[in-house]
Amino acid sequence: MSTTLSESPDVVLIGAGIMSATLGTVLKELEPSLDIAMFETLADCAQESSQAWNNAGTGHAANCELNYTPQRADGTVDISKALEVNTEFDLSRQLWSHLVSKGAIPDPRAFLHPCPHMSFVWGDENVAFLRQRYRQMSEHHCYHGMEYSEDKGKIAEWAPLLIEGRDPKQAIAATRIVSGADVDYGALTHLLVAQLTAQSGFSVHYKHRVMDLAKAADGRWRVSVENVVTREIRTVSAKFVFVGAGGGSLSLLQKSGIPEGHGFGGFPVSGIWLRCDVDAISARHGAKVYGKAAQGSPPMSVPHLDTRMIDGKRSLLFGPYAGFSSKFLKHGSYLDLPKSVEPGNLLPMLAVARDDWQLSEYLIGQVLQTAAHQFATLQGFFPLAQRHDWREAVAGQRVQIIKPDRHRTGVLEFGTELVASADKSFVALLGASPGASTAAFIAIEVLQTCFDDRLTSDGWLGRLKEIIPTYGIDLKEDAAACRAIRASTAKTLELEFV
Ligand SMILES: Cc1cc2nc3c(=O)[nH]c(=O)nc-3n(C[C@H](O)[C@H](O)[C@H](O)COP(=O)(O)OP(=O)(O)OC[C@H]3O[C@@H](n4cnc5c(N)ncnc54)[C@H](O)[C@@H]3O)c2cc1C
């Protein structure tokens, strides 16, 4: 593994989570001669949000997450966002398939397992919503193979823990897609960084925190990096900088001073899971089951009961329960939030505090919830759950974007946002959702935003199409291409195909 510090790399990647690891991988695939340096404050990669237990490991394809399919006033369901997320995941599948096929990732089972994705609701109104959602989604080729049932016997076949002990008179409904996945994004990040460090021209520097960055007169970025053990500060000069620092991205964007970053703020939401490692229970639940979110809750707080495969062991995860902490990273500081407030983002932040009272109300409610209340939410999904089989586990921190907006002065965003400098030499990734699943889509967006001059037929385009065969094809529109690529990636990645 190369840890020699190159004084003038072509590319600096800040942070060693799934996003930097994926972008680094794509760039080296396209141009093996690139000199890339990755800096990470912590002692290893994937120790923050990308760590396996700090996310739910859902291969988000909007199969089951009800927050992507809002109901319209006329009772129909808007599936447009779901289709976007669904086909963005195809890009990740293609990148992973490429890496498995060429042997850069030796075994897909090291990070990926087939896992049916289910939505599950109770109550007449929610059942009517799910029925309508199923009608519309199952008509679209992207959701080929989606199943629906209101029958308790059928749902018990799919996921018995949902039914045992439930009031037989309660109206329930579920959908299922068997081609879903459970992804260990921590293991994947390790695999990506390992195959990168095996290549010449890539170095990773753990225990190195990026302190500051500034554009110099020669057009290159001067990136100041502190060795957190020796406190020594070095400066490297890079042509291109990607800030994939998760909760640390906002402060680095502010330090960069690019005008495009003006006015952005962040609002941290922490999370807690309930985790069950009892084999006799986890062996009886093989699905990711997403329910309906409480009113006002942010999208990542949709409750779900998940099968997880981590380090060869099957466990269950339920949650997340949202909470509040002023830290922007798990290993961050309580001063992160106050220090992020600057004159440029004060008005947007105040506007969000004024307008998004539903989120504040939701978070206060979550923080004040007793352990008994929390457990009752799990029992809504798994009626016979026993307290002693479950323990609390940290779900990590997410920083929601507060975006400057001309009309309202500030708006809270739940998606992700790339903020690039006009000269395309710098880009920071802010935000949280849909997250790790769309890392390949985000890497491609970085290419289109900052390397568009290389995406030509005599540049990177041919190679990009080898890695992502459907690049340039809209899989929402092209049913045949969609089916063909899903069949092929399912085979390589050992996923179900229907
Ligand atoms: C509760 C929860 C559930 C989730 N569930 C899912 C899910 O089911 N599916 C999904 O796809 N996504 C999910 N996500 C989202 C997903 O985890 C994140 O989108 C993804 O891991 C972000 O990756 P990243 O590389 O941007 O950030 P991270 O993994 O957080 O990595 C950023 C790295 O940057 C480092 N860093 C920060 N500042 C500096 C600095 N100044 N210098 C050097 N290094 C620095 C940090 O130490 C860290 O290692 C979930 C997130 C949470 C919190």
The ligand as a Tripos MOL2 file, in Angstrom:
@<TRIPOS>MOLECULE
LIG
   53    58     1     0     0
SMALL
NO_CHARGES

@<TRIPOS>ATOM
      1 C1        -28.8950    5.9400    9.8890 C.3       1 LIG1
      2 C2        -28.4120    5.8720    8.4870 C.ar      1 LIG1
      3 C3        -28.9160    4.8900    7.6300 C.ar      1 LIG1
      4 C4        -28.4840    4.8390    6.3000 C.ar      1 LIG1
      5 N1        -28.9560    3.8390    5.5000 N.ar      1 LIG1
      6 C5        -28.5200    3.7440    4.2190 C.ar      1 LIG1
      7 C6        -28.9430    2.6610    3.4150 C.ar      1 LIG1
      8 O1        -29.6810    1.7960    3.8620 O.2       1 LIG1
      9 N2        -28.5050    2.6180    2.1270 N.ar      1 LIG1
     10 C7        -27.6800    3.5830    1.6190 C.ar      1 LIG1
     11 O2        -27.3450    3.4860    0.4480 O.2       1 LIG1
     12 N3        -27.2600    4.6210    2.3680 N.ar      1 LIG1
     13 C8        -27.6460    4.7200    3.6640 C.ar      1 LIG1
     14 N4        -27.2070    5.7340    4.4500 N.ar      1 LIG1
     15 C9        -26.3890    6.7980    3.8510 C.3       1 LIG1
     16 C10       -24.9410    6.3720    3.6750 C.3       1 LIG1
     17 O3        -24.4650    5.7710    4.8560 O.3       1 LIG1
     18 C11       -24.1120    7.6050    3.3200 C.3       1 LIG1
     19 O4        -24.7160    8.3110    2.2630 O.3       1 LIG1
     20 C12       -22.7150    7.2330    2.8520 C.3       1 LIG1
     21 O5        -22.1130    6.3040    3.7200 O.3       1 LIG1
     22 C13       -21.8910    8.4970    2.7830 C.3       1 LIG1
     23 O6        -20.6000    8.1500    2.3740 O.3       1 LIG1
     24 P1        -19.4620    9.2330    2.3730 P.3       1 LIG1
     25 O7        -18.2700    8.5840    1.7990 O.co2     1 LIG1
     26 O8        -19.9560   10.4810    1.7300 O.co2     1 LIG1
     27 O9        -19.2680    9.6240    3.9240 O.3       1 LIG1
     28 P2        -18.5840    8.8680    5.1380 P.3       1 LIG1
     29 O10       -18.6900    7.4080    5.0590 O.co2     1 LIG1
     30 O11       -19.1110    9.5290    6.3730 O.co2     1 LIG1
     31 O12       -17.0480    9.2150    4.9450 O.3       1 LIG1
     32 C14       -16.5470   10.5280    5.0950 C.3       1 LIG1
     33 C15       -15.1330   10.4050    5.6200 C.3       1 LIG1
     34 O13       -14.5180   11.6850    5.5870 O.3       1 LIG1
     35 C16       -13.6580   11.7940    6.7130 C.3       1 LIG1
     36 N5        -13.3780   13.2100    6.9410 N.ar      1 LIG1
     37 C17       -14.2400   14.1700    7.3570 C.ar      1 LIG1
     38 N6        -13.6140   15.3670    7.4270 N.ar      1 LIG1
     39 C18       -12.3330   15.1520    7.0260 C.ar      1 LIG1
     40 C19       -11.1900   15.9910    6.8690 C.ar      1 LIG1
     41 N7        -11.2460   17.3060    7.1510 N.pl3     1 LIG1
     42 N8        -10.0270   15.4430    6.4530 N.ar      1 LIG1
     43 C20        -9.9370   14.1020    6.1720 C.ar      1 LIG1
     44 N9        -10.9950   13.2560    6.2970 N.ar      1 LIG1
     45 C21       -12.1810   13.7760    6.7160 C.ar      1 LIG1
     46 C22       -14.4690   11.1280    7.8130 C.3       1 LIG1
     47 O14       -13.6300   10.7210    8.9070 O.3       1 LIG1
     48 C23       -15.0850    9.9530    7.0690 C.3       1 LIG1
     49 O15       -14.3010    8.7930    7.1640 O.3       1 LIG1
     50 C24       -27.5570    5.7940    5.8010 C.ar      1 LIG1
     51 C25       -27.0320    6.7660    6.6700 C.ar      1 LIG1
     52 C26       -27.4250    6.7960    8.0070 C.ar      1 LIG1
     53 C27       -26.8250    7.8060    8.9360 C.3       1 LIG1
@<TRIPOS>BOND
     1     1     2 1
     2     2     3 ar
     3     2    52 ar
     4     3     4 ar
     5     4     5 ar
     6     4    50 ar
     7     5     6 ar
     8     6     7 ar
     9     6    13 1
    10     7     8 2
    11     7     9 ar
    12     9    10 ar
    13    10    11 2
    14    10    12 ar
    15    12    13 ar
    16    13    14 ar
    17    14    15 1
    18    14    50 ar
    19    15    16 1
    20    16    17 1
    21    16    18 1
    22    18    19 1
    23    18    20 1
    24    20    21 1
    25    20    22 1
    26    22    23 1
    27    23    24 1
    28    24    25 2
    29    24    26 1
    30    24    27 1
    31    27    28 1
    32    28    29 2
    33    28    30 1
    34    28    31 1
    35    31    32 1
    36    32    33 1
    37    33    34 1
    38    33    48 1
    39    34    35 1
    40    35    36 1
    41    35    46 1
    42    36    37 ar
    43    36    45 ar
    44    37    38 ar
    45    38    39 ar
    46    39    40 ar
    47    39    45 ar
    48    40    41 1
    49    40    42 ar
    50    42    43 ar
    51    43    44 ar
    52    44    45 ar
    53    46    47 1
    54    46    48 1
    55    48    49 1
    56    50    51 ar
    57    51    52 ar
    58    52    53 1
@<TRIPOS>SUBSTRUCTURE
     1 LIG1         1 GROUP 0 **** ****
